[in-house]
């Protein structure tokens, strides 16, 4: 009896840490929205199992043979206890060693999932207790627990399915609450922002600019999903808010339309359309029409701010008659245009030209890169429509704060880090390389490559390698298998093999870069992308 209790407790120990790992993966994959969790499981099936198979095999022996409490039975029980402890410690070690860009957040939903998992795992235990007098049945219970431990990633998935009706009820309750709150604020200006790249940067820049006169509320961090917008409205929106800036993300066509139906924006900003999430959208045509769902949801008394240097936007046939304001740098017909752009390690300066004015206005910002000028232009265009003066806009742009993990320049040890860690893409990677190329000193690129680019993933990563070769002195690749296309691109451009460094852990890169400093020349290191745990090799 006592030995069986110890055995069950060690099963609970192993199950706890393995469940924590796969609850984390379930959360990162949006609770299997669009089958993301299942796709990840089958792509990473080897990560799902450890020494579990040995536990199942040993437990199966016990289930197939009726044991008395003899030495052989005790040996099997002790073996299972030891293996469970090793397994639990092993999964706990993996969790601690994970580079958690987004650690598991113990939300109410996760707590409900944990309760469901406890119930699922308690079913065989309860049956074993009821039939404790039948020794063979007890071993069947132990085998069942072993098998469920082995298939824990799928047990987590089953728990998610079991909870689905409850979660839908919770979702509709908070959705209704958010919609009622928005209806009670008829004077609230609602701006939607979407695009393949630059949504979060554009949102934060716009918020900083508009706050020079208004009280603007942007969605926090990257809360750009249904749940993220609902949470923001219910928890952050109040009677003092003048403008609500809703970042809108999407993995499939139709999601942006759903987000617009939720918050009903009157104004819209489309950043840049590219190939981000090409795998889930299915085609570039779906991406373009999916992003324009925001613009085509706007009422005619609103306005849309579009990028006149983006051919996909210029060539799109808009299906509504909302007022359109074009921004640009190269497009001379843009209503709000930047020229004479000068960049340095301190920031960027440019001249603002308005189509209906002969005046030229100089702006300066701490932000780096030409692409950030586009985001600032969108903010300026919106500010002008909302009655903010040019002098106020100049002051606001000067005070715009660098966005965390998006070309954020900071001193780390003996080098300057250009932190562009969040969600790299072909356009963003190219922009980041251009920024690095403007720096005076020794240049390093640290990257695990780009993801979610479908069949073109290898192609774009190889092109990224070619871009790195043109601007960087060293290339530090994180993960040998995943970064192979980048390596091929570097070699294709004649990059020195001795200056290509491969690590499996990004933390190793910091010590290496510090070692490059000789005190004579500044070292600038571009950290391009930081993949979540679902992509660890």
C-alpha positions in Angstrom: 0.0 0.0 0.0 2.7 2.5 1.1 4.9 1.6 -1.9 2.0 2.1 -4.3 1.3 5.6 -2.8 4.9 6.6 -3.3 4.7 5.2 -6.9 1.6 7.3 -7.7 3.2 10.4 -6.1 6.3 10.0 -8.4 3.9 9.7 -11.4 2.3 13.0 -10.3 5.8 14.5 -10.1 6.7 13.5 -13.7 3.2 14.4 -15.0 3.4 17.9 -13.4 6.6 19.0 -15.2 5.8 17.4 -18.5 2.3 19.0 -18.5 3.8 22.4 -17.7 6.0 22.1 -20.8 3.1 21.3 -23.1 0.6 23.7 -21.5 3.3 26.3 -22.4 3.4 25.1 -26.0 -0.5 25.1 -26.2 -0.6 28.7 -24.9 2.1 29.8 -27.4 0.1 28.2 -30.2 -3.0 30.1 -29.2 -4.8 27.1 -27.7 -4.7 25.3 -31.0 -6.4 28.1 -33.0 -6.3 27.0 -36.6 -4.7 23.7 -35.4 -1.5 25.5 -34.6 -0.7 23.3 -31.6 -1.4 20.0 -33.4 0.8 21.2 -36.3 3.6 22.0 -33.9 3.2 18.6 -32.2 3.6 16.6 -35.4 6.5 18.8 -36.6 8.3 18.3 -33.3 7.1 14.8 -32.3 10.6 13.8 -31.0 10.3 16.5 -28.4 7.2 14.9 -26.9 8.9 11.7 -25.6 11.8 11.1 -23.3 12.4 8.1 -21.2 8.6 7.7 -21.0 8.7 4.6 -23.3 10.8 2.7 -20.7 8.2 3.5 -18.0 5.4 2.2 -20.2 7.3 -1.0 -21.1 8.1 -1.8 -17.4 4.5 -0.9 -16.4 3.2 -3.2 -19.1 5.1 -6.1 -17.6 3.3 -5.5 -14.3 0.0 -5.3 -16.1 0.4 -8.5 -18.0 1.5 -10.6 -15.0 -0.3 -11.0 -11.7 2.1 -10.2 -8.9 2.2 -11.0 -5.3 4.4 -8.6 -3.2 7.5 -10.6 -4.0 11.0 -9.3 -4.8 10.3 -9.0 -8.5 7.2 -6.9 -8.0 9.2 -4.6 -5.6 12.0 -4.3 -8.1 9.6 -3.1 -10.9 7.9 -0.7 -8.5 11.3 0.8 -7.4 12.4 1.0 -11.0 9.3 3.0 -11.9 9.8 5.3 -9.0 13.3 6.1 -10.0 12.4 6.6 -13.7 9.6 8.9 -12.8 11.8 11.0 -10.6 14.5 11.2 -13.3 11.8 12.1 -15.9 10.3 14.8 -13.8 13.7 16.3 -13.1 14.6 16.1 -16.7 11.5 18.0 -17.9 12.0 20.5 -15.1 15.5 21.1 -16.3 14.3 21.6 -19.9 11.8 24.2 -18.7 14.5 26.1 -16.8 16.8 26.0 -19.8 14.2 27.2 -22.2 14.8 30.7 -23.6 11.4 31.9 -22.7 10.6 34.8 -24.9 7.0 34.3 -23.8 7.0 32.2 -20.6 3.9 30.3 -19.5 1.4 32.7 -18.1 -0.9 31.2 -15.4 -4.1 32.8 -16.6 -7.6 31.7 -15.5 -7.8 29.7 -18.7 -4.6 27.8 -17.8 -5.9 27.2 -14.3 -9.1 25.6 -15.8 -6.9 23.5 -18.0 -4.9 22.3 -15.1 -8.0 21.3 -13.2 -9.2 19.3 -16.2 -5.8 17.6 -16.5 -6.0 16.7 -12.8 -9.4 15.1 -13.3 -8.2 13.2 -16.4 -5.2 11.8 -14.6 -7.2 11.0 -11.4 -9.7 8.7 -13.3 -7.3 5.7 -13.4 -6.1 6.4 -9.9 -9.6 6.4 -8.5 -10.4 3.1 -10.3 -7.2 1.6 -8.9 -8.2 2.6 -5.4 -11.7 1.2 -5.8 -10.2 -2.1 -7.0 -7.2 -2.1 -4.7 -7.7 -5.7 -3.6 -7.2 -6.9 -7.2 -3.4 -6.6 -7.6 -3.5 -7.1 -11.4 -6.1 -4.2 -11.7 -3.6 -2.0 -9.7 -0.9 -2.8 -12.3 -3.4 -2.0 -15.1 -3.9 1.4 -13.4 -0.1 2.0 -13.3 0.2 1.0 -16.9 -2.6 3.4 -17.8 -0.9 6.3 -16.0 2.4 5.4 -17.7 0.7 5.5 -21.1 -1.0 8.8 -20.4 2.3 10.2 -19.3 3.9 9.1 -22.6 1.0 10.7 -24.5 0.9 13.8 -22.2 1.1 16.3 -25.1 -2.1 14.7 -26.5 -3.7 14.5 -23.1 -3.2 18.3 -22.8 -4.9 18.6 -26.2 -7.8 16.5 -25.0 -8.1 18.7 -21.9 -8.3 21.7 -24.3 -11.1 20.1 -26.2 -13.0 19.2 -23.1 -12.8 22.8 -21.9 -13.8 24.2 -25.3 -17.6 24.8 -24.6 -16.7 26.5 -21.3 -14.1 28.7 -22.9 -16.5 29.7 -25.6 -19.0 30.7 -23.0 -16.3 32.8 -21.1 -15.3 34.4 -24.4 -18.8 35.4 -25.4 -19.4 36.9 -21.9 -16.3 39.1 -22.1 -16.9 39.9 -25.7 -20.4 41.2 -25.0 -19.1 43.2 -22.0 -16.4 44.8 -24.3 -18.9 45.7 -27.0 -21.3 47.2 -24.5 -18.5 49.3 -23.1 -17.6 50.6 -26.6 -21.2 51.4 -27.3 -21.4 53.5 -24.2 -18.5 55.7 -25.5 -19.9 57.2 -28.7 -17.2 60.0 -28.9 -14.3 57.6 -28.7 -12.1 57.7 -31.8 -11.1 54.1 -32.7 -8.1 53.6 -35.0 -7.2 50.1 -36.4 -3.7 49.3 -37.5 -2.7 46.2 -39.4 -0.1 45.1 -42.0 2.4 42.3 -42.4 5.1 44.2 -40.7 5.5 47.2 -38.4 2.1 47.0 -36.6 3.4 47.3 -33.1 6.0 49.9 -33.9 3.4 52.0 -35.8 0.9 51.6 -33.0 3.3 52.8 -30.3 4.7 55.6 -32.4 1.1 56.8 -33.2 0.2 56.7 -29.5 3.3 58.8 -28.6 2.4 61.4 -31.3 -1.3 61.7 -30.5 -0.7 61.9 -26.8 0.8 65.4 -27.4 -2.8 66.6 -27.3 -5.1 63.6 -26.7 -5.3 60.7 -24.2 -4.6 57.8 -26.5 -4.8 54.2 -25.4 -2.9 51.6 -27.6 -3.4 47.8 -27.1 -0.6 46.7 -24.8 2.4 44.8 -26.1 1.3 42.5 -28.9 -2.3 41.9 -27.7 -3.6 42.0 -31.3 -6.0 39.1 -31.2 -9.7 38.8 -30.3 -8.9 38.1 -26.7 -6.2 40.8 -26.7 -8.6 43.5 -27.9 -11.4 42.3 -25.5 -9.0 42.3 -22.5 -7.8 45.8 -23.4 -11.3 47.3 -23.7 -12.5 45.6 -20.5 -9.4 46.3 -18.4 -7.8 49.5 -19.7 -10.4 51.6 -21.5 -12.0 54.3 -19.4 -14.0 57.5 -19.6 -10.8 59.6 -19.9 -9.7 57.8 -23.1 -10.0 60.0 -26.3 -8.5 57.6 -28.8 -8.3 53.8 -28.8 -5.6 52.4 -31.1 -6.3 48.7 -31.9 -3.4 46.7 -33.3 -4.9 43.9 -35.4 -3.0 40.7 -36.2 -4.1 37.8 -38.3 -2.9 34.3 -39.4 -5.7 33.6 -41.8 -8.1 35.5 -44.1 -11.2 36.8 -42.3 -9.6 37.4 -38.9 -9.1 41.2 -39.5 -12.8 41.5 -40.6 -13.7 39.8 -37.3 -11.6 42.2 -35.3 -13.2 45.1 -37.1 -16.7 43.7 -36.3 -15.6 43.6 -32.7 -14.3 47.1 -32.1 -15.7 49.0 -35.3 -12.8 51.3 -36.1 -13.5 54.6 -37.9 -9.9 55.1 -39.0 -7.4 52.7 -40.4 -3.6 52.5 -41.0 -2.1 49.9 -43.2 1.7 49.6 -42.7 3.4 47.3 -45.2 2.1 44.1 -47.0 4.5 41.3 -47.4 4.9 37.6 -46.8 4.6 37.3 -43.1 2.5 34.2 -42.1 2.4 33.1 -45.8 2.1 29.5 -44.6 -1.1 30.1 -42.7 -2.7 32.5 -45.2 -2.0 30.2 -48.1 -1.1 32.8 -50.8 0.0 36.4 -51.2 -3.4 37.3 -52.6 -5.0 36.1 -49.4 -2.6 38.2 -47.4 -3.4 41.4 -49.4 -7.1 41.0 -49.3 -6.9 39.9 -45.7 -5.1 43.1 -44.7 -7.4 45.3 -46.7 -10.3 43.9 -44.6 -9.5 46.7 -42.2 -9.8 49.5 -44.8 -12.9 48.0 -46.4 -14.6 47.9 -43.0 -14.2 51.6 -42.4 -17.2 54.0 -42.7 -17.2 56.6 -45.4 -16.8 59.4 -42.8 -13.6 58.0 -41.6 -10.2 57.9 -43.3 -7.5 55.4 -44.3 -3.7 56.0 -44.3 -1.9 53.9 -46.9 1.7 53.5 -47.9 2.3 54.9 -51.4 5.6 53.2 -51.7 4.0 49.7 -51.3 3.1 48.5 -54.8 0.6 46.0 -53.3 -1.3 48.8 -51.7 -1.1 51.1 -54.7 -2.3 48.4 -57.1 -5.2 47.2 -54.9 -8.7 48.1 -56.1 -10.4 49.4 -52.9 -14.0 48.3 -52.5 -15.3 51.2 -50.5 -15.1 55.0 -50.8 -13.4 55.9 -47.6 -11.1 59.0 -47.7 -7.6 57.8 -48.5 -4.3 59.6 -47.4 -1.1 58.4 -49.0 2.2 58.6 -47.2 5.6 57.9 -48.8 9.2 58.6 -49.3 9.9 57.6 -53.0 6.4 58.3 -54.2 6.3 62.0 -55.2 2.5 62.0 -55.3 2.1 61.1 -51.7 0.1 63.5 -49.6 2.5 63.3 -46.7 6.1 62.6 -47.7 9.6 62.5 -46.2 12.8 63.4 -48.0 16.5 64.1 -47.2 16.6 61.3 -44.6 19.8 61.3 -42.6 20.6 58.4 -40.1 23.3 58.0 -37.5 23.8 56.0 -34.3 21.9 58.8 -32.5 18.7 58.6 -34.6 17.2 59.9 -37.7 16.4 63.3 -39.3 14.2 64.0 -42.3 12.3 66.8 -44.0 8.5 66.6 -44.2 6.7 67.7 -47.4 2.9 68.1 -47.5 1.3 67.9 -51.0 -0.8 71.0 -50.5 1.9 73.1 -48.9 5.2 74.7 -50.2 6.7 74.6 -46.7 9.4 72.0 -45.7 9.5 71.0 -42.0 12.5 69.3 -40.4 11.8 66.4 -38.0 14.1 64.4 -35.8 13.7 61.2 -33.9 15.6 58.8 -31.7 14.4 55.9 -33.9 16.6 54.1 -36.3 15.8 53.1 -39.9 14.0 54.3 -43.0 11.0 52.0 -42.2 10.4 53.9 -38.9 10.1 57.1 -41.0 7.1 55.4 -42.6 5.5 54.8 -39.2 6.2 58.4 -38.2 4.7 59.7 -41.4 1.5 57.7 -40.6 1.4 59.2 -37.2 1.9 62.7 -38.6 -0.8 62.2 -41.2 -3.2 61.0 -38.5 -2.3 63.9 -36.2 -2.9 66.5 -39.0 -6.4 65.0 -39.6 -7.1 65.3 -35.8 -6.0 68.9 -35.8 -2.6 68.7 -34.2 -0.2 71.5 -35.4 3.1 70.9 -37.1 5.1 72.4 -34.2 3.3 70.0 -31.8 4.0 67.1 -34.1 7.7 68.1 -34.3 7.9 68.1 -30.5 6.0 64.8 -30.3 8.2 63.0 -32.9 11.3 64.1 -31.1 10.1 62.5 -27.9 8.9 59.2 -29.5 10.3 56.4 -27.5 12.2 53.5 -29.1 10.0 50.4 -29.2 11.3 47.5 -27.2 13.0 44.8 -29.2 12.5 46.7 -32.5 15.8 48.2 -33.5 16.3 49.3 -29.9 19.9 50.6 -29.4 21.4 49.9 -26.0 24.8 49.3 -24.5 25.5 45.8 -23.2 28.9 45.1 -21.7 31.5 46.1 -24.2 29.2 46.4 -27.2 26.1 48.2 -28.5 23.2 45.9 -29.1 20.7 46.7 -31.9 17.8 44.7 -30.5 15.5 43.6 -33.3 14.5 40.4 -31.6 10.7 40.4 -32.2 9.2 38.4 -35.1 11.7 38.9 -37.9 10.5 38.9 -41.6 12.2 39.5 -45.0 11.4 43.2 -45.1 12.3 43.8 -41.4 15.5 41.8 -41.7 16.5 43.9 -44.8 15.7 47.1 -42.9 17.7 46.0 -39.9 20.8 45.2 -42.1 20.6 48.6 -43.6 20.6 50.2 -40.2 23.6 48.1 -39.1 25.4 49.1 -42.3 25.1 52.8 -41.3 27.0 52.2 -38.0 30.7 53.1 -37.7 32.6 50.2 -36.1 32.8 46.4 -36.0 29.5 44.9 -37.0 28.0 41.6 -36.0 24.6 39.9 -36.8 23.2 37.4 -34.4 20.1 35.4 -35.7 18.3 32.1 -35.7 16.7 33.0 -39.0 13.1 33.7 -40.0 10.0 31.4 -39.7 6.4 31.0 -40.9 7.3 31.8 -44.5 6.0 28.6 -46.1 7.8 27.1 -49.1 9.8 30.3 -49.5 11.3 30.1 -46.0 14.7 28.7 -47.2 14.8 31.2 -50.1 14.2 34.3 -47.8 16.7 33.1 -45.3 19.3 32.6 -48.0 18.7 36.1 -49.2 19.0 37.3 -45.6 22.4 35.6 -45.5 23.5 37.6 -48.6 22.3 40.8 -47.0 24.3 40.0 -43.9 27.4 39.4 -45.9 27.2 43.0 -47.4 27.1 44.8 -44.1 28.5 42.6 -41.3 32.0 41.6 -40.2 30.8 38.5 -38.3 27.7 36.3 -38.5 26.6 34.4 -35.4 24.0 31.8 -36.3 21.8 30.2 -33.6 20.9 26.6 -34.4 22.9 24.8 -37.1 20.0 23.1 -38.9 17.6 26.0 -39.0 20.2 28.5 -40.1 21.7 26.4 -43.0 20.1 28.6 -45.7 21.6 31.7 -44.1 25.0 30.0 -44.1 24.5 29.2 -47.8 23.7 32.8 -48.6 26.8 34.1 -46.7 29.0 31.6 -48.6 27.4 32.6 -51.9 28.5 36.2 -51.3 32.0 35.1 -50.5 31.8 35.7 -46.7 34.8 34.4 -44.7 33.9 31.0 -43.2 36.1 31.8 -40.3 33.8 34.6 -39.3 30.6 32.5 -39.3 30.0 31.3 -35.8 27.3 28.7 -34.9 25.8 28.4 -31.4 22.8 26.4 -30.2 22.0 28.9 -27.5 21.8 32.7 -28.1 23.3 33.3 -24.6 26.7 32.0 -25.9 26.7 34.9 -28.4 27.1 37.6 -25.7 30.4 36.3 -24.4 31.7 36.0 -28.0 30.7 39.5 -29.0 32.3 41.0 -25.8 35.5 39.2 -26.8 35.6 41.1 -30.1 36.1 44.5 -28.3 39.6 45.8 -28.4 38.8 49.2 -26.9 39.7 51.0 -30.1 36.7 50.4 -32.3 33.0 50.3 -31.2 31.2 47.0 -31.7 27.6 47.0 -32.9 25.7 43.7 -32.8 22.3 43.3 -34.5 20.1 40.7 -32.8 17.6 39.8 -35.5 14.7 37.6 -34.2 14.3 35.6 -31.1 12.4 32.4 -31.8 9.9 31.2 -29.1 10.5 27.8 -27.4 8.4 26.0 -30.0 11.4 26.3 -32.4 14.2 25.3 -30.1 16.5 22.7 -31.8 
